[in-house]
Amino acid sequence: MPDRTVLDGLKGGLIVSCQANPDSPLRDPYIISRLALAAEKGGAVGLRVQGLEDVEAVRAVTALPIIGLTKTDRDDTEVYITPTAAEGVRLAELGAQIVALDATSRPRPEALAEMFAAIHAAGALVMGDISTLDEARAAYDQGADIVSTTLSGYTPYSRQLAGPDWELMQELHGAGLTFVAEGRLNSPADAAQSMQLGASFVVVGSAITRPDVITGWFKQALRN
């Protein structure tokens, strides 16, 4: 069975998402592993890593907890983040203590409860990436260990915002649901605000590990 004490070790801390898009100059498992080590040196308590090769490379250089995921385009569903149990199981086998997957209400190739059970059997916890309060409740009802606000704004029925979904965080906290804050947290102030709104821990990606995106922010600011 998965070790739930992993979540206790992450509580109150910063998880750094170390990912690079296919067209990024950083798109290499070795480089991702270096980003992970830099995040660890800076004080991250965990890492969110996309892709089997990247999870394997990061696990080889650090003992920090890994939240693993895949991103897979499929013709039969809009679900993109770890859409199948087989991918989740493989992430667990490669050393991810937590597997993140799309737990939205959109049509999917496999039932969530069955996916959760398979990942648990492989020894990993499940993080359900959600976009609404109702999805968070449903994810917990079906066996998720924790939920994250990752997909707010990425489903057509969720709030379409330029910044973090503070209202969703307030809703989750008000409903007594444990949650992770993730998505468009672009400053230390955003991370701190998330904790004040009740987040168990915070995941930050682009603002730390995507220099091409950050450069674009500065470029745009100079044009304004």
Secondary structure, 3 states (H helix, E strand, C coil): CCCCHHHHHHCCCEEEEECCCCCCCCCCHHHHHHHHHHHHHHCCCEEEEECHHHHHHHHCCCCCCEEEECECCECCECCCECCCHHHHHHHHHCCCCEEEEECCCCCCCCCHHHHHHHHHHCCCEEEEECCCHHHHHHHHHCCCCEEECCCCCCCCCCCCCCCCCHHHHHHHHHCCCCEEEECCCCCHHHHHHHHHCCCCEEEECHHHHCHHHHHHHHHHHHHC
